[in-house]
Structure formats: C-alpha cells, structure tokens
Amino acid sequence: MDAEKIALQEDQSRAIRELSLEERGRLLVSACRTAARIERGRLASGLSPSQRAPWPDSTWALLKKYAPNGQQRQADE
C-alpha cells in the first residue's frame, strides 16, 4: 500500500473516531442495511450467497477477553 492510501485511511479513521456514539451507530446501521441490500440483490440475480471470511485471531482474542465480562454485567443488571 502506498503512502497516499495509508494517509487517506488514517484520515478516514480519525473522522470516524471524532463522531459521537449516536453518529457511529447510525453509520453502522447504514452499512449493515447496505450490505443486506447487496446480498438480496445477489440472490435475486441468481448468484450464490456471499461467503463470509473467518474472523481473524485478534477478534477471537478480544471476544475471549471481554465477552465474559459483558455476560457478567448483564447478569448483574
């Protein structure tokens, strides 16, 4: 990846971090709805369903670290 692309990604990441949680939530909902529309379009046109990529090891490590804590908090409430 060249320096220009890296700089653009850093700018986009910084812009997302500056959003409020509500704004981030709306962005996430929009992304999910768009992905669902794309998938419905694939299926309607006769294409096979998308194949999801497996989660990276770093995601599993994060879930192992924080999911038990989240489950405990729910039980406490």
C-alpha positions as CSV (number, residue, x, y, z in Angstrom):
1,M,0.0,0.0,0.0
2,D,1.4,3.4,-0.9
3,A,1.7,6.3,1.4
4,E,-1.2,8.2,-0.1
5,K,-3.6,5.3,0.5
6,I,-2.3,5.0,4.1
7,A,-2.8,8.7,4.7
8,L,-6.3,8.5,3.4
9,Q,-7.2,5.6,5.6
10,E,-5.8,7.4,8.6
11,D,-7.9,10.5,7.8
12,Q,-11.0,8.3,7.5
13,S,-10.3,6.5,10.8
14,R,-9.7,9.9,12.5
15,A,-13.0,11.2,11.2
16,I,-14.9,8.2,12.4
17,R,-13.3,8.4,15.9
18,E,-14.5,12.0,16.1
19,L,-18.1,11.0,15.6
20,S,-20.4,10.7,18.6
21,L,-21.6,7.2,19.6
22,E,-25.0,8.0,18.1
23,E,-23.5,9.0,14.8
24,R,-21.3,5.9,14.8
25,G,-24.4,3.8,15.4
26,R,-26.2,5.4,12.5
27,L,-23.2,4.8,10.3
28,L,-23.1,1.1,11.4
29,V,-26.8,0.6,10.8
30,S,-26.5,2.2,7.3
31,A,-23.5,-0.1,6.5
32,C,-25.5,-3.2,7.6
33,R,-28.6,-2.2,5.6
34,T,-26.4,-1.6,2.5
35,A,-24.8,-5.0,2.9
36,A,-28.2,-6.6,3.2
37,R,-29.4,-4.9,0.1
38,I,-26.4,-6.1,-1.8
39,E,-26.9,-9.6,-0.6
40,R,-30.6,-9.6,-1.5
41,G,-29.6,-8.3,-5.0
42,R,-27.0,-11.1,-5.4
43,L,-29.6,-13.7,-4.5
44,A,-32.3,-12.1,-6.7
45,S,-30.0,-12.1,-9.7
46,G,-29.2,-15.8,-9.2
47,L,-25.8,-15.5,-7.7
48,S,-24.8,-17.7,-4.8
49,P,-24.8,-16.3,-1.3
50,S,-21.6,-14.4,-0.3
51,Q,-19.0,-16.4,1.6
52,R,-18.0,-14.7,4.8
53,A,-14.4,-14.5,5.7
54,P,-13.5,-16.1,9.0
55,W,-12.8,-13.7,11.9
56,P,-9.1,-13.1,12.5
57,D,-7.4,-14.4,15.6
58,S,-7.2,-10.9,17.0
59,T,-11.1,-10.7,17.0
60,W,-11.4,-14.1,18.8
61,A,-8.8,-12.9,21.4
62,L,-10.8,-9.7,22.0
63,L,-14.0,-11.7,22.4
64,K,-12.4,-14.1,24.8
65,K,-11.1,-11.2,26.9
66,Y,-14.2,-9.1,27.0
67,A,-17.2,-11.4,26.4
68,P,-17.2,-13.0,29.9
69,N,-17.1,-9.5,31.4
70,G,-20.1,-8.4,29.3
71,Q,-22.1,-11.5,30.2
72,Q,-21.4,-10.9,33.9
73,R,-22.6,-7.3,33.6
74,Q,-25.8,-8.4,32.0
75,A,-26.4,-10.9,34.8
76,D,-25.8,-8.2,37.4
77,E,-28.4,-5.8,35.9
